[in-house]
Amino acid sequence: MLESLGVSAASPFLGGRLRGADLETELADALADLPCLEPGISKPALDLTVAVFGDESLHTAFRGSADLTEIDPFDWEAGVQNAQAIMLGPRSARSPRARGKVINAARELSLPLIFTDLGVDAPRPDQLTLAGRCDHIFAVSEENAERYRSTAPRGTSVGLIASPISPLHRSPVGSQRMTHPLVTYFQHAGAKLGTDVVESLEWILDGVAAAGPGLLISPGHRPERPLQVRHWPYAQDWAFDRSAELDRLSDIGVVAHEISGSQTAFSARAIELQASGSMVLSTYNQGINSYYPQIHVANSTEDVATMLDSLEIKDLRRNQSDGLRQVFTENHASDVFRHMLEHAGVSATLSPTKVLAVVEEHDDSLLAEMSAQSAGAVETVTWHEAWERHGQYDVLLPVSSGHHYSPTYVADHLAALSYQSAPVVTKHSDPSAPGHVHTEAHTGSLALTAWWCPEKALVVGTRAMHRQLSETRVYLADGFGHRERKIGQSRRTPTLLAAGDDFDKVSAEIGRTAKEGNLQLSVVVPIYNNGPHLRHKAFASLLRSSAFNEMHVLLVSDGSTDPLTLDIIEDLVEDYPNVSSFHHSRGGSGSASRPRNTGLDLAQTPYVTYLDPDNEAIDNGYAQLYEQIRAHPAVDFVLGNMSQWAKRRTMLPYAEVLRELFADDVDTEGNISVPQRALESLRFRPMGIQTVIARTDWLKSLNLTQPVGAVGQDSYFFQQMLHYATSVRTVDVGVHTYYMVVSNSTVNTINPNYFKKYLPLDKARAHWLSQVGLLEAYKEQRLESFLVSWLLPKLRRIREDEWYEAAENLAELLNYYGDYRWTQPTALDFWDDLRRARAHRAKSER
């Protein structure tokens, strides 16, 4: 199976595989050596008592956050006497008699009742009733929060919280101990997985089995979906209560989400695995894709197998590091718990952690890097100044001009201090090296350490701290977030930082890179403040392509202002000789048009394509298109297929559509001779440019410009390409996958500005269609159907107070196409509603 997928199993990550008794033996040895979990030194338990009734999952989730006492149903008075609050959960509904007494006691003692739902299943009627008797309700999914809002009495507060992670239940301490790669999947008993999810899960399991790491499946007790016969050899009956330990030993964990179409309802396993130091392979979920770009969403068996095949150790470790930082920054149980108690009126404030960076002498580069930290700007002082400031900070951070520090450097240290108890955390100098261990005699660089509340006697200079470093308990985390600074380089900057008059210089430099590397295919990647998606989605998918070494990846920033995005671009340029960057002046243009236009102008390879940072290349499609366009010099471009995710995955068969539509125009080589008025024959069906590889000289010769600031411009650009093409070729292969519902993306933020962003597009398209004699055909075939099927559904999602502004923008857009006789009821209703709104507005302004 491996060979049939084109997978070599030569990845440094794969190395070798273990199965059966060998795997069980290594696991048993590693489990026996696994260190105990610890509280985070920077997140002590609150000096408060909170009574928990009837829901043991709350104990697990918030363990170590405060003094949590279990209320005994037969001695409930003792459980509430010293409490400052009482927590209940969905499982508390199972003890109705005692529950009523506890609630009455809380009322008598004026204790806030907090109902907390950490699941994503819809609450049952008895659970809704119980929640309605509480003062405050918290849920981890917006859908459940809305269900509680709709049934709770007026005055009951309902809030959304992050899924909590306690370091006494989950942390990476002792992970990365296996000598052979391991992927695990725990199948929850009773999990309700739909047909689409089961198919995606089988892609993952089959892809792992094909690629070669050890695969461990724990099928659970009476699972809802029994394993396929081909997966039986990987199944072992590990108790689910050992999953937390096994997760720490797993390089990669597999997650199947029961719900796909939600931004907040997803399996807590995805959070637990990242907190345990594992990379995550996942079935699709909207929220996971939006907020956790480091989680790999499976697109096919081949996608999973090739991802593992191309996975370098350093990329695996970086993925794990990014996940750890995120969950212990956003999901730490102590922070979630404090937020809930504060909201309920119980004082639980903890002062923000104060970090002080210290240097031998002031350095402008270090000042800039410390001021751009994602955890908040860090003040930088000298050792003498640090001595005088003793007691005014929590974390002392020795830094050196010999290192560059990324914007996540401080956040990494703060995360490590929050999930283990050693007072000193240090970074590796080698990003590929295993970490997450404690040592008693560390001799590494002081400039990669962080110190929790050091004694004043130590803050006299590097010599005293070096001596203490070799004598104290130190936590060795990972090797990311820093680089060695090159001699004579005051600050690492992007390879090409350009604007205005610098363009010719930049173009010449890009030309040299393409020529020296003998690069053939430019991939234009437009970027605006979405660096994590760039690294883990688009760029990671290009690395999996067999044509990667012939690609010239052009990272074109549309004036990104986010330090992390800029740092990621720098990293990629520095690490890969076939990657170049261009930066527009700070501040975005509003869409991907400007960076795409710039990318085409800069491209100096024979062929060119496009890939957005939050999308992914799939199925080695670019390599196949590249092979075909090289073999057929008469064609202007080659087209493949696109898959897209909304609530589920669908494949858009662009290649089949063109091949069947223009079957009479196919020549002896299988190329399509594009007929006159091809767009009219296609009925102006939109297709994306990310499924196309075109000849660069031909595309540049058309002098096409994507309207700056517009959305939907890539479909218009494709229409122009097809109209002017003489010959094209299709390949029936998936080329890229489009994630339609990415939170906060330009095309998914629905407000009046959404329709305003269509104005430059439709103004340009209407003008161009008129020029080429296709305007009337477009109006007849496409205009009204696009309004009814795409634009009006978006308008219905607009807030009532914003409807008029949005509707006027939409009307202006439609008027670009001139007079038109609308016929469909929904279109007629829109114009009637707008007329009434205009009349009402005119009357109110008199």
N, C-alpha and C positions, 0 to 999 in steps of 0.2 A: 504493500500500500504506500509506503514511504516513497519509493522510486516513482510510482505512478503520479504522485503529487509534485514531483520535481524537487523533493527535499533531500538534502545531502546528509543530514545528521552530523555535520562536521562543525556545528556551532560550538564555540568555547563553553557556552552555558551547558549544552547537552552532555558533552564529555563521555558519559556512559550511562547505562540504565541498570536499574535494579528491579527485580520482581520477586514475588513469592517469599520464600523463606529468607533470602538475602536481604530483601527490603525490611522484613519484619525484624530481623536481627539487628540491622543498623538502627532502626527506629527504637527498638527496646534499649539499646545502649545509649542512644542520644537522650531518650526520655529519662533514663536513670541519672544522667548528668545535668539535667536541665535545672538551672537555678530558680529559686523561689522569686515570685514577683514582689515588688516593693512599692510603698507609697512614694509619690513625687515630693522631693524635698522642697520645691517651691509652691506646692499646693497642699498645705496641711489641712487636716479635718477641721471643720468649723466647731467652735465650742458651743454647740447647740445640740439638743436632743429632738429628733423627729421620730414620731411613732408611725410605724407602717402596719397597715392591717390587711391581711389576707391576700397579699400579692408578692410572692417571693422574688419575682423578676425585678421588682423595684430595689430590693436589697442588693441583688447582683449588680444592677446598673449603676447604683449610687454608692456602692461600698467605698468606705474611706472618705466620703465627702463630709460626714458629720457623725454623731452618735445615733445610729439607726437602731431603734428597738422594735422588736416584733410584738404586736399586741396579741396576747393569748385570748382566744375567744371565750375561755372559761375564767379568765381573770383580767378582763379588759380594763378594769379600773386602775390597776397597777401600771398598765402600759401607757396610760395617758397622763398620769399625775405630773410628771416632770417634763413633759414635752412642750415645745414651742409651736409645733404644728403637727398635723396628722395627714399622712399620705394614704390614698387608696388608689387602686388600679382596676382594670377590667376584671381580673380574677377575684377581686374582693366581692364581686356580686354573687359568689358561690356561698356566702355565709350570711343569709339575709337577717336572721334573728340577732346575732351578735353585732352585725353591721349597724342595725338600727340603734342599738345601745351605744355604740361607739360614736355615732353621729350626734346623738342626744347629749352625750358627755362632752363632746367638743363644743356644742352650743352653750352648755352650762359654764364651761371653763373659758369661753371666748377664744378658742383655738381655731385658727384657719384650717379649713378642710381643703386639701389639694388632691385633685383627681388627675392622674398621669397615665396616659395611654401611649406606650412605646411601640405598639404594633401598627401594622398597615391594614389588617383585616377590618371590615366595616363593623362597628360596635353593634352588639345585639340590643334589643329593646330594654332588657333588664340593666345592661351596662349604661345605656343612655339615661335611664331613670336614676341610677346611682350617681352618675356624673352630675345630673341636674340638682341633686341634693347638696352638692359641694359648692364651696365659694369660688374656687378657681379650677379651671380645666386646662390641661396642657396636652398637646398631641404632637407627634413627629411628622404627621402628614397633613397637608392643607385640606385634603378631602375629608379626613376624619374631624379636623377642627371645625369645618363647615357643618358637618353632621351634628356635632355637639352644640354649635351655635344655634342651629335651627330648632333644637328641642329644649335647650336650657332656659330656665326662667330669666326674665329681664334682670339685668344687674350682675349676672354671673359672668365673670371674665373668662374668655377663652383665648389661649395663646399658642403659638407654634414654637417648638423647641427643637434643637439638634438632637439626634440620637446619641445618648451619652455613652462615654467610654471611661471606665474606671481602670487605672493602672494596676489595681489589685486583682483585676479580672483579665485584662488584656494589656500586654506591652511586648516590645521586641527583645527585652533583656534575655540573653541566651539564645537568640535566634541565629541563623546562618551557621549552624553547627554540622549539618549533613555534608558528607563528602561526595555524595551523588545528588543530582538535581531531583527534586520531589515536587509533584503537583497533587493536591488533595481536593476531594469533593465530598462534603458531608450532605447527604440527602435527608432533609427534614421529613419525619413521618407526618403524613397528612398534608404535605405541601400540595397545593392545587395549581399545577402547572398546565397552562393551555397548550394546544397543539403547536403553536408557533414557538413557544418557549421551549418545549421539549425538543423540537427540531434544532433550535439554536444550541441547546445543551448538548445534543448529540454531535453537533459540529465541534464543540469544544473537546468532548471526550475522545472523539475519533481523531481530531487533530493532535491532541497530546499523545495518544497511543501511536500515531504515525511518526511523530517527531522524535520520540524516544526517551524522555525523562521518566523516572519512576512515577507511576500513577496509582494513587490510593483512593479508592471509593468506599465510603462507609454508607451502605444503603439505608441505614436506619431500621426501625422496627415497623414492619408492615407499611412500606412506603406507598404513597398514592400511585406512583408510576414505577412499576418494576423495571429493573435494568434490562437492556437488550442483551441477548446471549453473548454478543461479541465483547461486552464489557464485564462479563462474569470473572474473567481471570484477574481483574484489577480490584475486585471487591473483597474487603476484609471487614469483619464485624467488630470494628472498634466502637467502644461505648461513646455515645455522644458527649458525655460529661468530660471526655478527654480531648474534645475538639480544641479547647483553648491551648492545650499543650502542643498538640499536633500542628496547630496553625503556626506556632513559633518555629517549627522545624520545616515548614513548607516554604519552598522558594516562591511558589505560585499557588493561590487558592482559587477554586471555581465557585461562582455564585450564579444561581438561577433565580430570577426575580418573578414572583407571581404576577406582578403588575408591571406593564410596560409603559402605559400612557400617562405617567404622572411625573411632575418635577420634584415631588417630595416623598412620595410613597415608594420606597425601595427596600430591599432586604437589608437588615442591620448587619448581616454577614459581611457585606462589602466594607463596612466601617470596621468591624471586628478584625477582619483579615489584615487590613492596612495597619491597624493599631498593633497587630502582632508581628509586623515586619514583612508581610507577604505582598507580592504583586498580586493583582486580581485579574482573572479572566472571567468575563461576565456575559450573560445574555443581555439583550438591549433593555434599557430603561431610560426614559427621557432625562430624569434628574441626574442619574449617573453620568450620562453623556455630557450634560451641561456643566456639572460642577466638579467632576472627577475625571479630567481628561487622561490622567495616568492609568485609569482602569481600561483594559483592552476589551472592547466590545466585539464579540465574534461576528464575522460576516460570512464565514463559510468554513468547512473543514480545511480547505487549502489555506485560507487566511490564517487560521490558528497554527497550522503546521509550519508555514513559512515564517510566521512571526517568531516561533520558538527556534527555528533553524537559524535565523539571522540575529538572534538575541545575544549580544555580547554581555559579559559579566558586568562591565561598568554600566551598561544601560539597564540591566536588571536592578543593580544596586541603586542607581539614580531613581528609578521608578519607585522602589521601596522607600527610599528616603523622602521623596516628594509626598507619598501617601502618608507616611508617619507624621511629617510636619503638619500636613493639613488636618488630620483628624485630632491630633493632640493640641492644635491651635483652636479648632472650631468645635470639637466634640468632647472636650475633657469634662468628665462627670462633675467635678467640683465647680466648674464655671456654669454648667447647665443648672446645677442644683442651686447655686447662689442666685442665679437669674430668677428661678422660680420662687425662691423664698422672698427675695426683694419685692417681686411682683405681688406676693401675698401679704406684704406688710411686715415681714420678719427681717430684722436688720442682719444682713449677712455680707456686708460690704468688705471687699478685700482691695487694698490699694494696688494700683497697677505696678507691675514689676519695673523697677528703675534700673537701667543699664548704663554703666559708665565705661566707655572705651578709653584705654590708656596707652600712650605712645612715649617713646624716648624723647622725641621732639615733634613739634607740630608739622603736619604734612597735609597739604591741600588735597591730595588724592584720597587719603584716608578720611579726611573730614567729609569730602563729598560722598564717599561710599557709606560711611556710617550715618549720614543724614538721609540716605535713600533706602533705609532698611524697611522691609515690609512689616516688621513688628513695631515700627514707629521710629522716628528720628532718634539717634543716639548721640549724646554729647561726647566729644573726644577731648581728653585732657592729658597733661604730662604726669609723670609719676609723682612729682612734688605736689601738683594740684590734687591728685587723687588722695594723697596722704591727708591733705587739709579737708577733703570732702568725706572722710570716713564717717559712716553712719548715715549718709545721705543717699545711698544706693543699695541695691540688692545684689546685682551681678556686676562683677568686675571683668572686663574683657580686654586682655592684653592684645594689641594688634601691632603689626609691623609693616613698614613700607616695602618689605620683601614679598608681601602677598597682596593679591587682589581679593576683595571680599564681595561676594554677590549680595543682592538685596535680601536674600533669604538666610544669610549667614547667622544673624542674631536669632531669627525665629527658630532655626534648627537647634541652637543651644537652649533656648527657652523651652522648646518642646521636650528635649532630653532631660532637663531639670524637672519637668513636670511629671515624668513617668518612672523615675528611679531616684534613689536616695543619696547617691554619692555627691559630695559638694563640688566636685570638679568634673567638667565634661570636656573632652577633647576631640578634635577631628583627626582622621587619618590623613596622611600625605598622599596615599595611594587610593583612588576612588574604587578600584576593583577589589581591594582587600576586604575580608569579612570584618564585621564590627559587632557592636552591641554586647560587649563583654566588659567586666570590671577588672582592673589591674591594680596592684599595690605598689608597683615600681615603674612608673611611666617615664620615659626618657625622650619623648617627642618634643615638637616645637611648642614653646610657651605661647607663641603668637596664634595658635589654633585652639586655645583653651578658653573656658568660661568658668568663673569662680563664684559660688554662691556665698554671699556674706563673709568674705575672708577676714581674718583677724587683722587688726591694724598693723601689728608687727610685721606682717608679710608685705604690706603695701609700701615698700621702700625702694623697690627696683626689681629688675629681672633676676638677680642672683638669689635673693631670698625665696622668690616664688619658684625658681627652678629647683632649689633644694627641697622645698615642700612638695613639689610635683612628684619627686621620686620617693616620697615617704607617705603620701596620703592615698586614699582610695579614689581612683579615677575611673570614670565611665568613658570607654572608647566607642564613639558613635559611628559615624560614617566618614567618607572622604570627599564630600561635596560642599559646595558653597564657597570655595576658595581656589585660587590658582597662584602659582609662583609668578612674581612679577619679573619680567625680563630686564636685564641691566640697561639702564639708560631710558627706560620707558616710564614716564611719570604716571601715566594712567592708560589702561587698556581702553581703546575706542574701537567702534566698528571699523572694519576694513575700509569702507567707503562711506564717509559722512558727507553728503553732498546736497547742494541746492543751487538753483540759478546758474551762475557762470561756471560752477564746478562740473557741469554735466559732461562736457567734452573730456575732461580729465578722467572722470569716472568711467565713461564709455570706453576710453582707451585701456584703462586698467582691466575692465571686464573682458575686453577683446583679448588682452594678453593671457588672462586666466583661461579663456576658452581655447586659445591656440596652443598654449603650453600643455594643457591637459588633454588635447585632442578631443574635446567635448563636442557632442553632436546634438543634444536635445536640451533646450532651455526650458526649465519649469518655472513659471512666474508665480510666486506666492505673495499675494497682497496681505499686509499685516497691519493691524491697528490694535494695540493693547491686548492681544490674545496670545501671549507667548507660551503659556503652558499647553494650550491646544496645538500651537505650532510644533512644539517639541514632541509631544506624545501622540498627536493625531497625524497631521499631514507629513511632517518630516520623517517620523518613525515609519510611516507607510512607504515613503519613497525609498528608505533604506532597505526595505524588503524586496524591492524591484531588482530583477536580474540585470536591468539596464542602468542601475544607479551610477556606476562608475563612468558612464558616458553622458550622464546628465550634468547640466550646469544649472544648479538651483539658485534662482535669483530671488532673494528675500527683499521685498520692496516694502518698507515701512511708510505708511501714510501719515507720517508725523507722530508716531507713538510717543506718549508721555509717560507710560508706565515703566519704571526702572527695571522691573523683572523682565518684561518683554525685550527691552533693549539689551539686557544682560544675556538672555537666551540667544538672541541674534548673534551677539559677540561670540558666545560659546560655539555656536554652530559654524560660524565663519572660521574660527580659530582651529576647530577640530577637523574640518573637512576641506581639503584643497579645492574641491569642485563647487564650493558654496561662496557666493558673493552677496553683498548687501548694498542697498541704496536707501538713504533716509531723506524723506521730504522734511521740510521745516516743521517744527512742533505744532501739533493741532491737526486733527483729521479733516478730510474733505467731505466725509459723510457717507462714503460707500467705497467699494473696491475698485471703482472705475479708474481713478487717478493712478493708483499703484499698478494696475494692470496695463494702462496706457504706457506708463514709464517702463514697465518690464518689457513690453514689446519693443519699445525704442532701444532699450539696452541689449536685447537679445542678439547675439552674434554667432549663433550656431546654425546649422542648416535647418533645424526643425524646432518648433516651439509648441508648448501647451501651457495650461493653467491649472493650479490646484489651490483652493482656499484652505486656510490654516485649520479650520475646524472640520474639514472633510478628510477622506482617506482614499488613497489609491488601493485598488483591490485586484486580486486574481492575476497579478503580473500583467495587467492589461496594457499599461504603457509600453512595456517591452514588446508585446505582440503588435501594437500599433506601429511602434518604431520600426520593427522588422519589416512590416508590410509597406510602409511608405518608402523605406530605402529600396525595397525590391521592385517598386512600381513608380518610376520617376515621372510618369505622366500625370499622376494625381496631385491635386492641390492640397487635399487633406484626407486623413483616414479617421473614421468614426467608429466608436464602440458603444457599449451600453452603460447605463447608470442604474445603480440601486439607490433607493431612498428609504429612510426610516421616519415614520411618524409615530403611530402606535405599534406598527409592525413593518416588516421589510417588504418592499415590492421592487420588482425589476422593471425598468423602463426599456423596452427592446428597440432602441433607436435604430440599430443596425438592420433588424428585420423589417422595420417600418419602411426605411428608405429602399431596401433591396426589393421588397414586394411592390412598393408604389412605383418604382422606376424599373421594373423588371424588363420592360421593352427597350430600355436604354443601356443595358449591360453589354459591354464589348467582350471580345474573345478572351481577354485577360481577367475578366470579372470586375472590371472597373465600371462605374456608372458615369455615362456621359450626361452631365446635368442638362435637362431640357429647359427651354424657355419657360418662364413663369413657373418655375419649380415650386416656389413658395405657395403659389395658388393651388397647385396640385396637392401640396402637403397640408393645405388649409391653415397655413401659418402656425402649425403645431410647434410649440417651444421645445428646443433642445439645448443642452448646456455645452459650453465650450470646454468644460473639464473632461469631456469624453472624446476630445479631438486632439490629434497631432497634425499640425499644418506646416507647410514649407514656409520658413521665416521670410524669405525674400518676396514670395508671392503675397503673403499676408501684409507685409509692410507696404507693398506697392499699391494696395487698395486705399491707403491713407484713411483708414477707419479710426474713429475715436469713440470710445465708450463714454456716454454722457456723464460728466463728473457730478457726484453727489446723488446719482440715481440708483434705485434698486431695480432688479430684474433686467439689468443691462446686458448680462451675459446671453440671455435668450435672444435679445435684439441683435447682438453682435453675431450670433450664429446665423440668424436669418440673413444678415448681410453677407456673411461668408458663403452660404449656400447659393445665394442669388448670383454672386460674382464668380463662383467656381465653374471651371470647365469640366473637370473630371474629379470624382471622389471615389473612395473605396470604403467598404464596411467590413468590420470584423465582429463576429458574434461572441464577444467576450465582455465581461464586466470590467470597467476601467476605473470608475471611482464610485464611492458611496457618499450620498448627501444626507446629512442629518438635518431634517427639516425643522425640528423643534429644539433649537439651542437657546436657552434663556438669555435675554439681554442682547441677542444678536440683532443686527439692523433689520432683518426681514421678519423677526418674530416679536418686535416691540410694537404693539398696535396702539397708536395714538394719532392725532391729527397730522403729525409730522410724517407718519408712515405714508400717507397718501401724497403729502407734499413732495416726498422723495421720488414719487412716480412722475412728477411734472416734467423734469428735464428729459426723462426717458421718452415719454409719450409725445412731447413737443418735437424731439429729434426724430422719433420714428414716423410721426405723421408727415413731417416735412420730407423725410427720405422716401416714404412710400409714394407721396405725390410726385416726387422727382422721377421715380422709376416706373410710374404708371400703375401702381398696385394699391392705391389708397381705397378705391371703391371696392375692390375685391376683399381687402382686409376688413372693411366695415361690414360687408355682407357676410363674411365667413367667420370672423373672429371677435369683433368688438363687443357685441352684445353678450355672447357666451362667456367672454372673459369677465365682463362686468358681473354677470349673474353667478358664475361658478367660483370666482376668485375674489373680486373686490367687494361685493356686497356682503358676503359672509364675514369679511374682515371688518366692515363698517358696523355690523351688528355687535361686534365685540368692544366697540368704543363706549366709553363712559357717557352717560346721558348729557353731562354738562360740556362734553367735548364734541358731541355729535355734529352740531351745526358747522363748526370750523372744519371738521373732517369732510363733511358732505360738500362744502363749498370747494375744498381742494379737489375732491373727486369730480365734481361738476366741471371745474376748470380743465381737468385732465381729459374728460370726455369731449369737451368742446373743441379741443385741438383738432379733432377729426372732422369738424364741420357738421352740417346738418345730417340728422339721422332719424329715421322713424322707428321708435322703440316699440316692440310688440309683446315681449314677455311680461307677465303680471308683476314680477318682482322688480323689474326695471321701471315699469310705469309707476309702481308704488313709491320707488325712491324719488322720482321727479315730483310726484304729488306731495310727498312728505317735505321735500326741500322747498317747494313753493309755499306750503303752509308755514314752515319755519321762517322763511323770508318775510312773509306778510306779518307774522307775529312780531318779529324783530323790528320791522319798520314801524309798527304801531307802538311798540314799547319805547322807541327812541324819539317819538314825537313830543 
